[in-house]
Amino acid sequence: MKAKKKPDFDVINDKLAEARKFLSELRQHNRLQGRPERPSPDNFLYNLSAFLTAARSISELIERTVKQNWKNDLTEPEKALHQWFRSTRKQSVHHGRIETIREAKEVPVRFDPSAYSHRPPHNFSFSQSMFGEAYTYAETYYFRFCGKKREVVELCEEYIALLSRVVANLANG
């Protein structure tokens, strides 16, 4: 009788690292808001799509190589989170865009004007109030999750934490 081989978690951990990389890009996009040279909104959506794909790969790899019914061990809120991300990734792949709520608010500009004295960077945008204060707009992206508006990066962090915990529990056996 052949002994059951312990699953190789290298590929799953690579996908976790990939998802974390795209989550890091989403965080960086948020950090650059409020600057006059903030990144294009398309960059956020591209990285979100990549995050969703990498995260979906993790759950598929778990099902195929480690434990087919791993979702049975989740709490009801965790199951809802997993199912929501799965559906959102499916929507992204089959319908093109990810449904988000994008809100902009006026914020003081965080920049050194002397750094832009010769040529403003691409996507440069700020205004001046009647009191002489420079301001721009910071955009924040939200999902509608379980009837509530949730910040995209926060919800992605929650999901990657769930997947990381599942992988760690399965690896430790």
ZIGI-V196487 format. One record per pair of residues at least 12 apart in sequence whose ideal C-beta (glycine too) atoms are under 10 Angstrom apart, sorted by the first residue. I is the first residue (numbers start at 0). GAP is how many residues later the second one is. If there is no record, write none. Layout:
BEGIN
I,GAP
I,GAP
END
This chain:
BEGIN
5,60
5,165
5,167
6,54
6,55
6,57
6,58
6,59
6,60
6,163
6,164
7,57
7,58
8,52
8,53
8,56
8,57
8,158
8,159
8,161
8,162
10,46
10,47
10,50
10,54
11,45
11,46
11,47
11,48
11,49
11,50
11,53
11,54
11,151
11,154
11,155
11,158
11,159
12,45
12,48
12,151
12,154
12,155
12,158
13,40
13,43
13,44
13,47
14,38
14,39
14,40
14,41
14,42
14,43
14,44
14,45
14,46
14,47
14,148
14,152
15,38
15,39
15,41
15,42
15,45
15,144
15,147
15,148
15,151
15,152
16,37
17,32
17,33
17,35
17,36
17,37
17,39
17,40
18,31
18,32
18,33
18,34
18,35
18,36
18,37
18,38
18,39
18,137
18,140
18,141
18,144
18,145
19,31
19,34
19,35
19,136
19,137
19,140
19,143
19,144
20,26
20,29
20,30
20,33
21,24
21,25
21,26
21,27
21,28
21,29
21,30
21,31
21,32
21,33
21,134
21,138
22,24
22,25
22,27
22,28
22,31
22,32
22,130
22,133
22,134
22,136
22,137
23,23
23,27
24,14
24,18
24,19
24,21
24,22
24,23
24,25
24,26
25,17
25,18
25,19
25,21
25,22
25,24
25,25
25,115
25,126
25,127
25,130
25,131
26,20
26,126
26,129
26,130
27,15
27,16
27,19
28,12
28,14
28,15
28,16
28,18
28,19
28,110
28,112
28,123
28,124
29,14
29,108
29,109
29,110
29,111
29,121
29,122
29,123
29,124
31,78
31,106
32,71
32,72
32,74
32,77
32,103
32,104
32,105
32,106
32,107
33,71
33,72
33,73
33,74
33,75
33,76
33,77
33,92
33,101
33,102
33,103
33,104
33,105
34,72
34,74
34,75
34,76
34,86
34,88
34,89
34,90
34,91
34,101
34,103
35,73
35,74
35,75
35,77
35,80
35,84
35,85
35,87
35,88
35,89
35,90
35,91
35,98
35,99
35,100
35,101
36,74
36,78
36,79
36,83
36,84
36,85
36,86
36,87
36,88
36,89
36,99
37,83
37,85
37,86
37,87
37,88
37,98
37,99
37,100
37,101
38,83
38,84
38,100
39,82
39,83
40,59
40,61
40,63
40,82
40,98
40,100
42,80
43,54
43,56
43,58
43,95
43,96
43,97
43,108
43,109
44,47
44,52
44,53
44,55
44,57
44,96
44,107
46,109
47,40
47,44
47,50
47,52
47,93
47,95
47,104
47,105
47,108
48,39
48,40
48,43
48,44
48,47
48,48
48,49
49,42
50,34
50,38
50,101
50,102
50,105
50,108
50,109
51,33
51,34
51,36
51,37
51,38
51,39
51,40
51,41
51,46
51,104
51,107
52,36
52,39
52,40
53,35
53,106
53,109
54,27
54,30
54,31
54,33
54,34
54,101
54,104
54,105
54,107
54,108
55,29
55,30
55,32
55,33
55,34
55,36
55,37
56,32
57,101
57,102
57,105
57,106
57,108
57,109
58,12
58,23
58,26
58,27
58,30
58,100
58,103
58,104
58,107
58,108
59,26
60,106
61,101
61,104
61,105
61,108
64,105
65,100
65,101
65,104
65,105
66,99
66,102
66,103
69,12
69,96
69,97
69,99
69,100
70,12
70,15
70,95
72,93
72,96
72,97
73,88
73,91
73,92
74,87
76,69
76,81
76,85
77,80
77,81
77,84
77,87
77,88
79,65
79,66
80,64
80,65
80,74
80,77
80,78
80,80
80,81
80,82
81,77
81,80
81,81
81,84
83,59
83,60
83,61
83,62
83,66
83,71
83,75
84,58
84,60
84,70
84,71
84,73
84,74
84,75
84,77
84,78
87,12
87,55
87,57
87,67
87,71
97,43
97,45
97,54
98,44
98,45
99,40
99,41
99,42
99,43
99,44
99,52
100,39
100,40
100,41
100,42
100,43
100,48
100,49
100,50
100,51
101,37
101,38
101,39
101,40
101,50
102,34
102,35
102,36
102,37
102,38
102,39
102,46
102,48
103,32
103,33
103,34
103,35
103,36
104,32
104,33
104,34
104,35
105,21
105,23
105,29
105,30
105,31
105,32
106,28
106,29
106,30
106,31
107,18
107,21
107,25
107,26
107,27
107,28
107,30
108,16
108,17
108,18
108,19
108,24
108,25
108,26
108,27
109,24
109,26
109,28
110,13
110,15
110,23
110,25
112,13
112,21
123,12
124,12
139,12
139,13
140,12
141,12
141,13
142,12
142,13
144,13
END
